[in-house]
Amino acid sequence: MNDYPVARWSVLILVALMMFFAYMFVDVMSPLKSLVEGSLGWDSGVFGTYAASEYILNVCGFLIIAGVILDKLGVRFSGILSAGLMVLGAAIKFVGVSDWFQTTQFAQWLGSWWVEMPASAKMASLGFMIFGCGCEMEGTNVSKILAKWFKGKEMALAMGLEMAIARLGVFGAMWIAPAISNKFGASIMAPVGFCAALLVIGLINFIIFGIMDRKFDSQLVQAGLATEEKSPEDEFHISDLGAIFKSKMFWIVALLCVLYYSAIFPFQRYATNFIEETLCIPNDEAAHLFSFFPVLAMLLTPLLGMFLDRVGKGASMLMAGACVMIVCHLSFAFLLPVLPYKWFATLLIVILGVSFSLVPAALWPSVPKIIDEKILGSAYCLIFWVQNIGLCLVPVLIGNLRQATGGYLVPMIVFASFGVLAFIFSILLKKEDKKKGYGLELPNIQK
């Protein structure tokens, strides 16, 4: 089936839409930070803890288990499981921010201990934790799906398009969340409920994909390209995890990943509030300005994927992306407060989107070049696990720094420092590739 463009690109659309809905749900409350703090009684520290909760269970080991499930039971089972977890977590978070929940006895009991964290925040964080398990698992699952369906074909382009579609969810959240909230009288539960409903559609998408993938597997068996039962050599074993942990390239990629994304995703949680305060503009207007962050990334990522497929230079793209991010965060820290103009803020946001194109477009298609296919799912999950450690700790750090300093200067310097460290690891990656010949600078399409 993957020899037919319509079939493989249909698979891309099905799985990418789920990630689009997931990214919308992740950031649905980011442009509503001021409203959340005013309506639900949260402060920046509580908001940071809530943002970190998405990654807590993953850091505690779920992603390692998810990798084993993915390699043992395959992309179909893992896809439906992770989509189901996202829907369940979204439903719990919706209950947590709902108006009627605040008056229940359960909410009063939740609020009676650890009083610094309101009951609504505890419930929302619980849902976000469960959602985060499904979201991160699905992210790794999608990578393995595209590696399977686009092997020897337009893999980097497919992964680039998937990332572009997913990032459109950030753009959508920045516009749709404030609009729906205002439509329903400054409601928080309305935009959260809307995005939760979209996740149900995503679950249906994965059920449809499962039917297509089952047929694809049967065709591979009939063509003699696969067997019903895996040979002992091809079967995944728990001991294979040791091979991943012993890989120097794995650790370079994983640490590059955690440093880079720690300066992107936590920043997204606070970006609207940062722009709102720095430019002294309304919350919804600040959200609309930041919505341009993924726009250039959406346009460039597929193009960069095509470039990577045909020309290569993946390691060099990682270095360039880290440099762009450093410049942007330092400009947010020192230049934007001096030049508080909307056009300048928009320019910096769009340029940061260029970095968000260069790094992911080169990073994820490079992993199959350094990791054996039978443990690829576990490798992706372990990279995400290391990444989630940073994504769990950094929002709490940023929230506390913001609370302690009363501004965003120090947090922006911290974000820039992550970029410096990411650049150092990108240099190490290019050096190791040159020494071992993994082919990170070579094109993906096989001629």
Summary of the structure (lengths in Angstrom):
residues: 447
radius of gyration: 21.3
end to end distance: 20.1
largest distance: 66.2
contacts: 1687
relative contact order: 0.15
helix: 81%
strand: 0%
